[in-house]
Amino acid sequence: MANVTGGATWITWIIVASVLATGCSSLGPGALHESRLQYNETVKASSEEELLLNIVRLRYTDTPSSLAVSAIAAQYELTKNFQLTPFFVASGAEVAKSYAAVLPQLGIAGADRPTFTLTPLDDQEFTRKLFTPVPLDGILYLAKTTWPIATVFRLYLENLNWVPNAQTASGPTPKLSPAYEEFLRGVRAMQVLQNRGQLVFGVEERSEAQGSPLPAGSVTARDMVEAAKSGYEYRLDERGTAWTLFKKTPQPVLLLDPRAMESAEVREVTEVFRLKRGISKFPITQEKLNPFPSTYPSEGVTSIDLETRSLLQALYYVSHGIEIPSEHAAAGLVTVTRDPSGQPFDWQRLTVDLFRVYSVASDKRPPRAHVAILYKGYWFYIDQTDQDTKATFSLLVELARLELTGKTGVSPVLTLPLGGAR
């Protein structure tokens, strides 16, 4: 009997050790491994849903609003206890009798108490960034990356050489259909050329003289170094008698392959955007061209002039790719745009192959949804098989992060402690 009791005791201690080890591994490094990706996925999903919600709000002429997840503090707690309780085989009358067996009692409890800090993004800085147009270098950087030029230009250009890209769609829904056909035809031709490697965006360095020439002896080596630090350069004239200060500035340009000059796509681009034929290099400017095309030279202009959109304008623009429930349109919850004949305008003609959001009345989240939100009794969602819309939405998410993060100033924050033992 003693041997059996001793063996049971060893088995008891083995069980205790294994249970305690298991409890320890579920927290500490194990908790980080288990929860990090879960928090990551949750923050990603909620950020995408918030952006889609704001796009839907804009289509309904409602005010957008955002909360930033400023911090996540995950606190893990492990409580363990162990005790041995005598095991009696007789009745209570034998309580004073010695015993040879005990029952182990183990207790292990874990608790996860995360704290989320949410910052409202509705102050002056947030509004300013929403309304600030994307700079020219930002547009060209995107156009030089793997993002299709047609996607970038359709999203973030109001016009190109004053050819309009549905300018009235970059705000609350207009009552009359916008002008966009020429622009869409031109950027699609650009996209074909870019796909072939026959259209490239580049940067050239240009120099512009600043002020009057200076005597040769008045400029020292130190002056040259200081000028270079600020992007300037002193140049000595051919006679060696005077220095001129030049400012060096990068000049973005659009380059066309000379071998493609007679292609149908180049002809399309030059015709739509009123460019001079036979030129393979066009400097790119921002709102420098006269806004009245009737004043342009008959042979065409020699530059590419862009007017860019802000993030808010881009979100308004894509909001017209939302499928509006017929009962919402009938109830006057949204503006119904009409073409010149008075018929409802189909916004999919503008946003085709760019952005589309479906709507459905359902008690459950649509099973094919990539991102979905519930609004005014309907599910609005991006189909998981719609690669064009998913790519556009991904670009908007990344640009929204660039535009709206890093805000300055003091603002109220909302801290939510969410506790739950498990």
C-alpha positions as CSV (number, residue, x, y, z in Angstrom):
1,M,0.0,0.0,0.0
2,A,2.9,2.3,0.8
3,N,4.3,1.8,-2.7
4,V,1.0,2.6,-4.3
5,T,0.7,5.8,-2.2
6,G,4.2,6.9,-3.1
7,G,3.5,6.3,-6.8
8,A,0.3,8.3,-6.6
9,T,2.2,11.1,-5.0
10,W,4.7,11.3,-7.8
11,I,1.9,11.2,-10.4
12,T,0.2,14.1,-8.5
13,W,3.3,16.2,-8.6
14,I,3.9,15.5,-12.3
15,I,0.3,16.6,-13.1
16,V,0.8,19.7,-11.0
17,A,4.0,20.7,-12.8
18,S,2.5,20.1,-16.3
19,V,-0.6,22.1,-15.5
20,L,1.4,25.0,-14.1
21,A,3.8,25.0,-17.1
22,T,0.8,25.0,-19.4
23,G,-0.7,28.0,-17.6
24,C,2.6,29.9,-17.8
25,S,3.1,29.3,-21.5
26,S,-0.4,30.8,-22.3
27,L,0.8,34.1,-21.0
28,G,4.0,36.0,-21.2
29,P,5.7,35.4,-24.6
30,G,2.8,33.0,-25.5
31,A,0.3,35.8,-25.0
32,L,2.2,38.1,-27.3
33,H,2.4,35.5,-30.0
34,E,-1.3,34.8,-29.7
35,S,-2.7,38.3,-29.4
36,R,-0.4,40.5,-31.5
37,L,-1.8,39.4,-34.9
38,Q,-5.4,39.5,-33.5
39,Y,-5.0,43.1,-32.5
40,N,-3.3,43.9,-35.8
41,E,-6.2,42.3,-37.8
42,T,-8.8,44.1,-35.6
43,V,-7.2,47.5,-36.0
44,K,-6.8,47.0,-39.8
45,A,-10.4,45.8,-40.2
46,S,-11.9,48.6,-38.1
47,S,-9.9,51.3,-39.9
48,E,-11.1,50.0,-43.3
49,E,-14.7,49.9,-42.1
50,E,-14.4,53.5,-40.8
51,L,-13.1,54.7,-44.1
52,L,-15.9,53.0,-46.1
53,L,-18.4,54.4,-43.6
54,N,-17.2,57.9,-44.2
55,I,-17.3,57.4,-48.0
56,V,-21.0,56.2,-47.6
57,R,-21.7,59.2,-45.4
58,L,-20.4,61.6,-48.0
59,R,-22.7,60.1,-50.7
60,Y,-25.6,60.8,-48.3
61,T,-24.3,64.3,-47.7
62,D,-23.6,63.4,-44.1
63,T,-20.6,64.6,-42.1
64,P,-17.6,62.3,-42.0
65,S,-15.9,61.6,-38.6
66,S,-13.0,59.5,-37.5
67,L,-11.4,58.1,-34.4
68,A,-7.7,57.2,-34.4
69,V,-6.5,54.3,-32.3
70,S,-3.7,56.1,-30.5
71,A,-2.6,53.3,-28.2
72,I,-3.3,49.8,-27.1
73,A,-2.2,48.6,-23.7
74,A,-2.7,44.9,-23.2
75,Q,-2.3,43.7,-19.6
76,Y,-2.1,40.0,-18.8
77,E,-2.5,38.6,-15.4
78,L,-1.9,35.0,-14.2
79,T,-3.1,33.7,-10.8
80,K,-2.1,30.3,-9.6
81,N,-2.7,28.4,-6.3
82,F,-2.1,24.9,-5.2
83,Q,-3.1,23.1,-2.0
84,L,-3.3,19.5,-0.7
85,T,-6.5,18.3,1.1
86,P,-6.6,15.2,3.3
87,F,-8.6,12.4,1.8
88,F,-10.6,10.4,4.3
89,V,-12.1,7.0,3.5
90,A,-14.1,6.8,6.8
91,S,-16.9,8.8,8.2
92,G,-16.5,12.1,10.0
93,A,-16.2,10.2,13.3
94,E,-12.7,9.2,12.2
95,V,-11.5,12.8,11.7
96,A,-8.7,12.4,14.3
97,K,-7.4,9.3,12.5
98,S,-4.2,9.6,10.5
99,Y,-4.4,9.5,6.8
100,A,-2.2,8.3,4.0
101,A,-3.8,10.0,0.9
102,V,-4.4,13.6,-0.1
103,L,-6.3,15.3,-2.9
104,P,-4.5,18.1,-4.8
105,Q,-6.5,21.2,-5.5
106,L,-5.2,23.4,-8.4
107,G,-6.3,26.9,-9.4
108,I,-5.1,28.8,-12.5
109,A,-6.8,31.9,-13.7
110,G,-5.8,34.2,-16.5
111,A,-7.1,37.7,-17.3
112,D,-6.6,39.9,-20.4
113,R,-7.4,43.6,-19.7
114,P,-6.7,45.7,-22.8
115,T,-7.0,49.4,-22.8
116,F,-7.6,51.3,-26.0
117,T,-7.0,55.0,-26.4
118,L,-9.1,56.6,-29.2
119,T,-8.4,60.1,-30.4
120,P,-11.2,62.1,-32.2
121,L,-9.9,63.5,-35.5
122,D,-12.2,66.4,-35.9
123,D,-10.1,69.4,-35.0
124,Q,-8.6,72.2,-37.1
125,E,-5.6,70.2,-38.2
126,F,-7.7,67.3,-39.3
127,T,-10.0,69.6,-41.4
128,R,-7.1,71.4,-42.9
129,K,-5.5,68.1,-44.1
130,L,-8.8,67.0,-45.5
131,F,-9.1,70.1,-47.6
132,T,-5.5,70.5,-48.7
133,P,-4.8,69.4,-52.3
134,V,-2.2,66.7,-52.9
135,P,1.0,68.4,-54.0
136,L,2.3,67.9,-57.5
137,D,5.3,65.8,-56.4
138,G,3.0,63.5,-54.5
139,I,0.9,62.8,-57.6
140,L,4.0,62.2,-59.7
141,Y,5.5,59.9,-57.1
142,L,2.4,57.7,-57.2
143,A,2.4,57.8,-61.0
144,K,6.0,56.5,-61.0
145,T,5.1,53.6,-58.7
146,T,3.3,50.4,-59.6
147,W,-0.1,52.1,-59.2
148,P,-1.8,52.5,-62.6
149,I,-1.6,56.1,-63.9
150,A,-5.3,55.9,-64.8
151,T,-6.2,55.1,-61.2
152,V,-4.0,57.9,-59.8
153,F,-5.1,60.6,-62.3
154,R,-8.8,59.7,-62.0
155,L,-8.7,59.8,-58.2
156,Y,-6.5,62.9,-57.7
157,L,-6.8,65.2,-60.7
158,E,-9.5,67.8,-61.1
159,N,-8.4,68.5,-64.6
160,L,-5.4,68.1,-67.0
161,N,-4.7,71.1,-69.2
162,W,-8.2,72.2,-68.1
163,V,-9.9,69.1,-69.5
164,P,-12.3,68.3,-66.7
165,N,-12.3,65.1,-64.7
166,A,-15.9,65.3,-63.4
167,Q,-15.0,68.3,-61.3
168,T,-18.5,68.7,-59.9
169,A,-18.2,65.1,-58.5
170,S,-15.5,66.1,-56.1
171,G,-18.0,67.6,-53.7
172,P,-21.6,66.9,-52.7
173,T,-23.5,65.0,-55.4
174,P,-24.5,67.5,-58.2
175,K,-27.9,67.7,-59.8
176,L,-26.6,67.7,-63.3
177,S,-24.2,65.0,-64.8
178,P,-20.5,66.0,-64.9
179,A,-18.2,66.3,-67.9
180,Y,-15.6,63.5,-67.9
181,E,-15.7,61.6,-71.2
182,E,-12.7,63.3,-72.8
183,F,-10.5,63.1,-69.7
184,L,-11.3,59.4,-69.3
185,R,-10.5,58.7,-72.9
186,G,-7.1,60.5,-72.6
187,V,-5.9,58.9,-69.4
188,R,-6.8,55.4,-70.7
189,A,-4.6,56.1,-73.7
190,M,-1.9,57.2,-71.3
191,Q,-2.3,54.0,-69.4
192,V,-1.8,51.9,-72.6
193,L,1.4,53.9,-73.3
194,Q,2.7,53.4,-69.7
195,N,1.9,49.7,-69.9
196,R,4.1,49.5,-73.0
197,G,6.9,51.5,-71.4
198,Q,6.4,54.3,-73.9
199,L,5.3,56.9,-71.3
200,V,7.6,57.8,-68.4
201,F,7.6,60.4,-65.7
202,G,11.0,61.9,-64.9
203,V,12.7,64.9,-63.3
204,E,15.2,67.3,-64.8
205,E,17.2,69.9,-62.9
206,R,16.7,73.5,-64.0
207,S,18.6,76.6,-63.1
208,E,17.2,80.2,-62.8
209,A,19.4,83.3,-62.4
210,Q,18.9,85.2,-59.1
211,G,19.6,88.9,-59.1
212,S,22.4,90.8,-60.8
213,P,26.0,89.5,-61.5
214,L,28.6,90.1,-58.8
215,P,32.3,91.0,-59.3
216,A,34.7,88.1,-59.5
217,G,36.5,89.0,-56.3
218,S,33.3,89.3,-54.2
219,V,32.4,85.6,-54.0
220,T,34.5,83.3,-51.7
221,A,34.7,79.6,-51.4
222,R,32.6,79.8,-48.2
223,D,29.9,81.6,-50.1
224,M,29.8,78.8,-52.7
225,V,29.5,76.2,-50.0
226,E,26.7,78.0,-48.2
227,A,24.8,78.5,-51.5
228,A,25.1,74.8,-52.3
229,K,23.6,73.9,-48.9
230,S,20.5,75.9,-49.8
231,G,20.1,74.6,-53.4
232,Y,21.9,77.5,-55.1
233,E,25.0,77.6,-57.2
234,Y,27.4,80.4,-58.2
235,R,28.6,80.4,-61.8
236,L,31.4,82.3,-63.3
237,D,30.7,83.9,-66.7
238,E,32.8,83.0,-69.8
239,R,35.1,86.0,-69.4
240,G,35.8,85.2,-65.7
241,T,34.8,88.7,-64.5
242,A,31.5,88.1,-62.8
243,W,29.5,85.6,-60.7
244,T,25.8,84.9,-61.1
245,L,23.8,83.1,-58.5
246,F,21.5,80.4,-59.8
247,K,18.7,78.5,-58.1
248,K,18.5,74.8,-58.9
249,T,15.0,73.4,-59.0
250,P,13.8,70.0,-60.0
251,Q,11.4,70.1,-63.0
252,P,9.1,67.1,-63.4
253,V,8.6,66.1,-67.1
254,L,6.5,63.6,-69.1
255,L,8.6,61.7,-71.6
256,L,7.2,59.9,-74.7
257,D,9.1,57.3,-76.6
258,P,10.0,58.9,-80.0
259,R,9.2,55.6,-81.7
260,A,5.6,55.8,-80.5
261,M,4.9,59.4,-81.7
262,E,2.7,58.1,-84.6
263,S,0.8,55.6,-82.5
264,A,-3.0,55.9,-82.1
265,E,-2.5,56.4,-78.3
266,V,-0.1,59.3,-78.6
267,R,-2.5,60.9,-81.2
268,E,-5.3,60.4,-78.7
269,V,-3.4,62.0,-75.8
270,T,-2.3,65.0,-77.8
271,E,-5.8,65.5,-79.2
272,V,-7.6,65.2,-75.9
273,F,-5.2,67.3,-73.8
274,R,-4.5,69.9,-76.6
275,L,-0.8,69.1,-76.8
276,K,1.5,70.1,-79.6
277,R,2.2,67.2,-81.9
278,G,5.7,65.9,-82.5
279,I,7.1,66.8,-79.0
280,S,8.4,63.9,-76.9
281,K,9.1,65.9,-73.6
282,F,6.6,68.0,-71.7
283,P,7.3,69.9,-68.5
284,I,4.7,69.3,-65.8
285,T,3.3,72.2,-63.9
286,Q,0.5,72.8,-61.3
287,E,-2.2,75.4,-62.1
288,K,0.2,77.5,-64.3
289,L,-1.8,77.2,-67.6
290,N,-4.5,79.7,-68.6
291,P,-7.9,78.2,-67.6
292,F,-9.4,79.2,-70.9
293,P,-8.5,76.7,-73.7
294,S,-9.8,79.0,-76.4
295,T,-6.7,81.1,-75.8
296,Y,-4.3,78.3,-76.4
297,P,-2.1,78.3,-79.6
298,S,-3.8,76.5,-82.5
299,E,-0.9,74.1,-82.8
300,G,-1.3,73.0,-79.1
301,V,0.5,73.7,-75.8
302,T,3.9,72.4,-74.8
303,S,3.3,71.6,-71.2
304,I,1.2,69.3,-69.0
305,D,-0.7,71.4,-66.4
306,L,-2.4,69.6,-63.5
307,E,-5.0,70.7,-60.9
308,T,-4.9,68.3,-58.0
309,R,-7.6,67.2,-55.6
310,S,-7.6,67.0,-51.8
311,L,-8.3,63.7,-49.9
312,L,-11.8,64.9,-49.1
313,Q,-12.5,65.6,-52.8
314,A,-11.1,62.2,-53.8
315,L,-13.5,60.5,-51.2
316,Y,-16.4,62.5,-52.6
317,Y,-15.5,61.4,-56.1
318,V,-15.4,57.7,-55.3
319,S,-18.6,58.0,-53.2
320,H,-20.5,58.2,-56.5
321,G,-19.5,54.6,-57.1
322,I,-22.0,53.5,-54.3
323,E,-25.0,51.6,-55.3
324,I,-27.9,53.5,-53.8
325,P,-31.0,51.5,-52.7
326,S,-34.0,52.6,-54.8
327,E,-36.1,53.3,-51.7
328,H,-33.5,55.7,-50.4
329,A,-33.4,57.5,-53.8
330,A,-37.3,57.6,-53.8
331,A,-37.3,59.0,-50.2
332,G,-35.0,61.8,-51.1
333,L,-32.1,60.6,-48.8
334,V,-29.6,61.2,-51.6
335,T,-29.4,63.6,-54.5
336,V,-30.4,62.1,-57.8
337,T,-28.2,63.3,-60.7
338,R,-29.8,63.7,-64.1
339,D,-28.4,63.9,-67.6
340,P,-29.3,66.6,-70.2
341,S,-32.4,64.6,-71.2
342,G,-33.7,64.6,-67.6
343,Q,-33.0,60.9,-67.0
344,P,-31.2,59.7,-63.9
345,F,-27.5,59.6,-64.6
346,D,-25.7,56.3,-64.1
347,W,-22.6,57.1,-62.0
348,Q,-21.1,53.7,-63.0
349,R,-20.2,55.2,-66.3
350,L,-17.8,57.4,-64.4
351,T,-16.4,55.0,-61.8
352,V,-16.4,51.8,-63.9
353,D,-13.2,49.8,-63.3
354,L,-12.3,52.1,-60.5
355,F,-14.7,51.9,-57.5
356,R,-18.0,50.2,-56.8
357,V,-19.8,49.6,-53.5
358,Y,-22.8,47.3,-53.4
359,S,-25.8,47.6,-51.1
360,V,-28.1,44.9,-49.8
361,A,-30.9,44.7,-47.1
362,S,-29.9,41.8,-44.9
363,D,-29.8,40.8,-41.2
364,K,-26.3,39.4,-41.7
365,R,-23.0,40.7,-43.1
366,P,-22.8,39.8,-46.8
367,P,-20.8,36.6,-47.2
368,R,-18.8,37.9,-50.2
369,A,-17.8,41.2,-48.5
370,H,-14.2,42.3,-48.4
371,V,-15.2,45.3,-46.3
372,A,-18.8,46.0,-45.1
373,I,-20.6,48.5,-42.9
374,L,-24.3,48.8,-41.9
375,Y,-25.8,52.2,-42.6
376,K,-29.5,53.3,-42.6
377,G,-30.7,49.7,-42.6
378,Y,-28.6,48.5,-45.5
379,W,-25.2,46.7,-45.8
380,F,-22.8,48.6,-48.0
381,Y,-19.9,46.4,-49.1
382,I,-16.9,45.9,-51.4
383,D,-17.1,42.5,-53.1
384,Q,-14.1,40.4,-52.4
385,T,-13.7,39.4,-56.1
386,D,-13.7,43.1,-57.3
387,Q,-10.0,43.6,-57.7
388,D,-10.2,47.0,-59.2
389,T,-12.2,48.4,-56.3
390,K,-10.0,46.7,-53.8
391,A,-6.9,48.2,-55.3
392,T,-8.5,51.7,-55.4
393,F,-9.7,51.3,-51.8
394,S,-6.2,50.1,-50.7
395,L,-4.7,53.2,-52.2
396,L,-7.2,55.5,-50.5
397,V,-6.5,53.8,-47.1
398,E,-2.7,54.3,-47.5
399,L,-3.1,57.9,-48.6
400,A,-5.5,58.6,-45.8
401,R,-2.9,57.3,-43.3
402,L,-0.3,59.7,-44.8
403,E,-2.6,62.7,-44.9
404,L,-4.3,62.3,-41.5
405,T,-1.7,60.9,-39.1
406,G,0.9,62.9,-37.2
407,K,-1.6,65.6,-36.2
408,T,-0.4,68.2,-33.8
409,G,-1.9,70.0,-30.9
410,V,-3.8,68.9,-27.8
411,S,-7.1,67.1,-28.3
412,P,-9.4,65.1,-26.1
413,V,-8.9,61.4,-26.0
414,L,-11.3,58.5,-25.1
415,T,-9.7,55.7,-23.2
416,L,-11.7,52.5,-22.9
417,P,-10.6,49.8,-20.5
418,L,-12.1,46.5,-21.7
419,G,-11.6,43.7,-19.2
420,G,-12.6,40.1,-19.4
421,A,-11.2,37.0,-17.6
422,R,-10.7,33.9,-19.6
